[in-house]
């Protein structure tokens, strides 16, 4: 299974990585996605260096599950696009009160 974290270099994204690193969850591939200013940075995860990729260029079909940890304004724009190609878990409050969006 492939997993992506949008906002991987922010506070919530880094905490998510910490939790995942300690878990027993298995990934074939982990994609770390962030804003343009962080593209190209390297993040260590389970002893491997993963390069941060651009949100604007990411192909959501690569990930089975995509976790959004980037805030409401990013979610507003990108979650509907991503949800066409991947299972989305959104940490923001943007869709929270919409009846047609499951918690």
Z-matrix of the N, CA and C atoms (Angstrom, degrees):
N
C 1 1.447
C 2 1.525 1 108.40
N 3 1.322 2 115.74 1 139.50
C 4 1.454 3 121.92 2 175.52
C 5 1.520 4 109.39 3 -103.47
N 6 1.333 5 115.70 4 143.97
C 7 1.454 6 122.98 5 -174.88
C 8 1.520 7 108.39 6 -133.82
N 9 1.332 8 117.47 7 140.48
C 10 1.464 9 121.57 8 177.73
C 11 1.520 10 109.66 9 -126.45
N 12 1.328 11 115.30 10 145.41
C 13 1.461 12 121.27 11 175.06
C 14 1.519 13 107.65 12 -121.98
N 15 1.334 14 115.55 13 115.49
C 16 1.461 15 121.87 14 176.24
C 17 1.530 16 106.73 15 -89.33
N 18 1.316 17 116.56 16 126.91
C 19 1.460 18 120.23 17 -174.45
C 20 1.516 19 110.83 18 87.46
N 21 1.306 20 116.65 19 30.09
C 22 1.467 21 121.93 20 -172.61
C 23 1.521 22 114.13 21 -66.04
N 24 1.324 23 119.26 22 -19.28
C 25 1.459 24 120.66 23 -179.05
C 26 1.530 25 112.95 24 -97.87
N 27 1.326 26 118.00 25 -4.67
C 28 1.459 27 121.97 26 177.52
C 29 1.522 28 110.99 27 -82.56
N 30 1.315 29 116.66 28 178.63
C 31 1.465 30 121.22 29 -177.39
C 32 1.521 31 113.14 30 -58.61
N 33 1.328 32 117.03 31 -49.33
C 34 1.470 33 120.45 32 -178.88
C 35 1.525 34 110.46 33 -68.02
N 36 1.309 35 117.09 34 -40.30
C 37 1.463 36 120.88 35 178.52
C 38 1.515 37 112.11 36 -62.12
N 39 1.331 38 117.40 37 -44.13
C 40 1.471 39 120.94 38 178.98
C 41 1.528 40 110.94 39 -64.98
N 42 1.326 41 117.07 40 -39.83
C 43 1.471 42 120.16 41 178.24
C 44 1.537 43 110.39 42 -66.00
N 45 1.321 44 116.41 43 -39.47
C 46 1.467 45 120.85 44 176.41
C 47 1.523 46 110.26 45 -59.95
N 48 1.325 47 117.23 46 -43.71
C 49 1.465 48 120.97 47 177.16
C 50 1.525 49 111.54 48 -61.51
N 51 1.333 50 117.06 49 -41.68
C 52 1.468 51 120.55 50 177.88
C 53 1.526 52 111.17 51 -58.94
N 54 1.326 53 115.98 52 -45.09
C 55 1.467 54 120.78 53 -179.16
C 56 1.530 55 110.55 54 -66.31
N 57 1.325 56 116.40 55 -44.60
C 58 1.468 57 120.07 56 179.57
C 59 1.520 58 111.59 57 -63.45
N 60 1.321 59 115.90 58 -37.79
C 61 1.472 60 119.24 59 -179.08
C 62 1.525 61 111.23 60 -62.31
N 63 1.319 62 117.15 61 -34.64
C 64 1.468 63 121.86 62 -179.22
C 65 1.527 64 112.78 63 -84.25
N 66 1.323 65 116.49 64 -11.11
C 67 1.470 66 120.51 65 -176.99
C 68 1.523 67 110.90 66 -83.49
N 69 1.320 68 114.39 67 173.00
C 70 1.467 69 120.91 68 175.77
C 71 1.521 70 112.32 69 -98.29
N 72 1.333 71 116.93 70 8.77
C 73 1.455 72 119.58 71 179.84
C 74 1.524 73 110.77 72 -64.05
N 75 1.310 74 115.46 73 137.58
C 76 1.466 75 121.10 74 -179.94
C 77 1.522 76 109.65 75 -104.18
N 78 1.320 77 115.40 76 135.59
C 79 1.468 78 121.49 77 176.56
C 80 1.519 79 108.72 78 -124.43
N 81 1.313 80 116.11 79 142.27
C 82 1.453 81 118.30 80 168.52
C 83 1.527 82 108.51 81 -77.66
N 84 1.329 83 115.16 82 -40.75
C 85 1.468 84 120.85 83 -178.54
C 86 1.518 85 108.38 84 -148.56
N 87 1.319 86 116.61 85 137.61
C 88 1.460 87 123.10 86 175.40
C 89 1.519 88 107.53 87 -116.31
N 90 1.331 89 115.96 88 123.47
C 91 1.458 90 122.01 89 178.49
C 92 1.519 91 108.74 90 -103.54
N 93 1.314 92 115.95 91 128.50
C 94 1.454 93 122.08 92 177.02
C 95 1.521 94 107.87 93 -107.97
N 96 1.323 95 115.91 94 119.82
C 97 1.461 96 122.41 95 -173.05
C 98 1.521 97 108.60 96 -120.48
N 99 1.337 98 115.99 97 138.34
C 100 1.467 99 119.60 98 -179.78
C 101 1.523 100 110.05 99 -154.87
N 102 1.318 101 115.05 100 -176.87
C 103 1.460 102 121.20 101 -179.94
C 104 1.530 103 110.34 102 -69.28
N 105 1.321 104 115.21 103 166.75
C 106 1.465 105 121.63 104 -176.28
C 107 1.523 106 112.99 105 -56.27
N 108 1.331 107 117.55 106 -33.94
C 109 1.471 108 119.60 107 -177.25
C 110 1.526 109 112.86 108 -67.09
N 111 1.337 110 117.81 109 -18.79
C 112 1.465 111 121.54 110 -179.01
C 113 1.525 112 113.96 111 -106.88
N 114 1.309 113 117.37 112 -3.71
C 115 1.469 114 120.80 113 -179.96
C 116 1.525 115 109.36 114 -60.78
N 117 1.312 116 114.98 115 134.74
C 118 1.458 117 120.65 116 179.72
C 119 1.517 118 114.15 117 94.82
N 120 1.320 119 117.68 118 -17.15
C 121 1.465 120 119.92 119 176.83
C 122 1.519 121 108.99 120 -64.38
N 123 1.306 122 116.15 121 152.76
C 124 1.461 123 121.98 122 178.04
C 125 1.526 124 109.33 123 -106.98
N 126 1.330 125 115.19 124 135.65
C 127 1.461 126 122.05 125 178.22
C 128 1.521 127 107.95 126 -123.99
N 129 1.317 128 116.59 127 131.25
C 130 1.463 129 120.89 128 178.18
C 131 1.532 130 109.32 129 -83.23
N 132 1.338 131 115.70 130 132.77
C 133 1.460 132 122.12 131 177.45
C 134 1.516 133 107.87 132 -145.52
N 135 1.318 134 115.82 133 118.35
C 136 1.469 135 122.41 134 -179.35
C 137 1.526 136 112.04 135 50.64
N 138 1.324 137 115.03 136 43.10
C 139 1.451 138 120.78 137 175.75
C 140 1.520 139 115.80 138 80.21
N 141 1.314 140 116.63 139 4.62
C 142 1.463 141 120.26 140 179.56
C 143 1.520 142 109.96 141 -118.92
N 144 1.306 143 115.81 142 146.47
C 145 1.453 144 121.89 143 177.37
C 146 1.539 145 108.97 144 -91.02
N 147 1.325 146 116.11 145 124.13
C 148 1.469 147 121.27 146 179.76
C 149 1.520 148 108.24 147 -116.33
N 150 1.315 149 115.79 148 129.57
C 151 1.464 150 120.59 149 179.78
C 152 1.521 151 110.68 150 -85.06
N 153 1.329 152 115.85 151 133.87
C 154 1.463 153 122.03 152 179.35
C 155 1.528 154 109.11 153 -72.85
N 156 1.333 155 114.93 154 133.26
C 157 1.462 156 121.80 155 -179.01
C 158 1.523 157 111.20 156 -107.15
N 159 1.310 158 115.66 157 165.48
C 160 1.459 159 123.44 158 -179.15
C 161 1.521 160 111.71 159 -82.46
N 162 1.319 161 116.65 160 135.43
C 163 1.463 162 121.34 161 175.38
C 164 1.525 163 110.68 162 -62.04
N 165 1.304 164 117.02 163 -42.69
C 166 1.463 165 121.74 164 -176.50
C 167 1.526 166 112.97 165 -62.01
N 168 1.330 167 116.96 166 -27.03
C 169 1.465 168 120.43 167 -177.18
C 170 1.526 169 113.76 168 -107.11
N 171 1.318 170 117.89 169 1.96
C 172 1.457 171 119.52 170 -175.33
C 173 1.525 172 111.86 171 -76.19
N 174 1.316 173 115.86 172 135.59
C 175 1.466 174 123.68 173 176.05
C 176 1.536 175 107.58 174 -94.14
N 177 1.324 176 116.20 175 102.85
C 178 1.465 177 121.32 176 -175.11
C 179 1.526 178 113.21 177 -62.83
N 180 1.306 179 118.12 178 -19.91
C 181 1.463 180 119.87 179 179.22
C 182 1.530 181 111.98 180 -68.05
N 183 1.312 182 117.86 181 -12.32
C 184 1.464 183 121.82 182 177.95
C 185 1.526 184 112.26 183 -72.18
N 186 1.338 185 117.49 184 -23.59
C 187 1.465 186 121.27 185 -174.33
C 188 1.521 187 110.92 186 -109.91
N 189 1.307 188 116.16 187 134.97
C 190 1.469 189 121.23 188 173.94
C 191 1.533 190 109.61 189 -71.66
N 192 1.344 191 116.02 190 -41.57
C 193 1.465 192 122.28 191 178.94
C 194 1.520 193 108.43 192 -129.18
N 195 1.339 194 115.84 193 135.24
C 196 1.459 195 121.34 194 177.10
C 197 1.517 196 108.55 195 -124.64
N 198 1.330 197 115.25 196 124.88
C 199 1.459 198 122.50 197 179.48
C 200 1.524 199 108.68 198 -102.17
N 201 1.326 200 116.54 199 123.12
C 202 1.461 201 121.90 200 178.64
C 203 1.523 202 109.44 201 -96.42
N 204 1.330 203 115.95 202 120.17
C 205 1.461 204 122.97 203 178.87
C 206 1.525 205 109.06 204 -130.20
N 207 1.319 206 115.98 205 41.15
C 208 1.470 207 119.94 206 -170.90
C 209 1.523 208 114.30 207 -119.23
N 210 1.316 209 118.96 208 1.33
C 211 1.454 210 120.93 209 178.39
C 212 1.515 211 113.79 210 98.82
N 213 1.315 212 115.04 211 165.62
C 214 1.468 213 122.70 212 -172.44
C 215 1.518 214 114.66 213 -62.68
N 216 1.313 215 117.88 214 -40.70
C 217 1.472 216 119.12 215 -176.54
C 218 1.525 217 111.61 216 -67.90
N 219 1.314 218 117.73 217 -37.33
C 220 1.470 219 120.87 218 175.39
C 221 1.524 220 109.15 219 -68.38
N 222 1.323 221 117.02 220 -44.71
C 223 1.470 222 120.96 221 179.96
C 224 1.523 223 111.46 222 -60.25
N 225 1.311 224 116.20 223 -42.99
C 226 1.475 225 121.21 224 -179.81
C 227 1.525 226 111.15 225 -53.01
N 228 1.305 227 116.45 226 -42.65
C 229 1.466 228 121.68 227 -176.88
C 230 1.529 229 112.46 228 -83.59
N 231 1.335 230 116.95 229 -45.43
C 232 1.458 231 120.87 230 -166.70
C 233 1.530 232 115.68 231 -95.93
N 234 1.324 233 119.16 232 -27.63
C 235 1.474 234 119.66 233 -178.88
C 236 1.532 235 111.84 234 -60.14
N 237 1.344 236 120.09 235 -46.73
C 238 1.468 237 118.60 236 179.24
C 239 1.535 238 112.90 237 -58.94
N 240 1.312 239 116.75 238 -37.25
C 241 1.471 240 120.73 239 177.71
C 242 1.528 241 110.94 240 -67.50
N 243 1.320 242 115.26 241 -46.30
C 244 1.461 243 120.20 242 -177.77
C 245 1.524 244 111.82 243 -65.38
N 246 1.332 245 116.59 244 -39.32
C 247 1.467 246 121.41 245 -175.22
C 248 1.526 247 113.30 246 -63.09
N 249 1.309 248 116.91 247 -15.99
C 250 1.474 249 120.41 248 176.08
C 251 1.523 250 111.40 249 -74.84
N 252 1.357 251 117.11 250 -16.74
C 253 1.457 252 120.19 251 -172.87
C 254 1.524 253 115.31 252 -129.66
N 255 1.337 254 117.25 253 -8.79
C 256 1.456 255 120.86 254 -175.63
C 257 1.530 256 109.40 255 -152.25
N 258 1.305 257 116.48 256 161.46
C 259 1.464 258 120.97 257 171.45
C 260 1.519 259 106.69 258 -77.83
N 261 1.325 260 117.00 259 128.37
C 262 1.465 261 121.32 260 -176.59
C 263 1.520 262 110.84 261 -110.57
N 264 1.321 263 114.71 262 133.71
C 265 1.458 264 122.57 263 168.73
C 266 1.522 265 105.02 264 -117.51
N 267 1.328 266 116.23 265 117.94
C 268 1.460 267 120.79 266 -174.94
C 269 1.521 268 109.99 267 -111.51
N 270 1.316 269 116.02 268 124.25
C 271 1.458 270 121.93 269 -179.55
C 272 1.530 271 113.35 270 -84.14
N 273 1.308 272 117.60 271 -10.61
C 274 1.468 273 120.04 272 -176.62
C 275 1.530 274 110.97 273 -78.76
N 276 1.317 275 114.72 274 174.45
C 277 1.466 276 120.36 275 178.19
C 278 1.526 277 112.46 276 -96.64
N 279 1.324 278 118.04 277 1.60
C 280 1.452 279 120.37 278 -170.95
C 281 1.528 280 113.71 279 -59.08
N 282 1.316 281 118.56 280 -43.92
C 283 1.470 282 122.18 281 -176.11
C 284 1.522 283 113.15 282 -98.20
N 285 1.315 284 117.45 283 4.28
C 286 1.454 285 123.17 284 -170.00
C 287 1.518 286 114.81 285 -56.20
N 288 1.306 287 119.34 286 -39.21
C 289 1.458 288 121.55 287 -175.78
C 290 1.529 289 113.70 288 -100.82
N 291 1.323 290 117.49 289 12.88
C 292 1.457 291 120.59 290 179.56
C 293 1.532 292 109.68 291 -89.52
N 294 1.323 293 115.24 292 121.77
C 295 1.470 294 120.66 293 -175.77
C 296 1.517 295 113.83 294 -60.85
N 297 1.321 296 117.83 295 -29.59
C 298 1.459 297 120.35 296 -176.61
C 299 1.536 298 113.54 297 -87.68
N 300 1.344 299 116.89 298 4.28
C 301 1.455 300 121.38 299 178.95
C 302 1.525 301 108.26 300 -114.03
N 303 1.334 302 117.75 301 115.46
C 304 1.465 303 119.97 302 -178.35
C 305 1.520 304 111.66 303 -69.65
N 306 1.326 305 115.57 304 145.96
C 307 1.457 306 119.62 305 172.71
C 308 1.498 307 107.24 306 -72.35
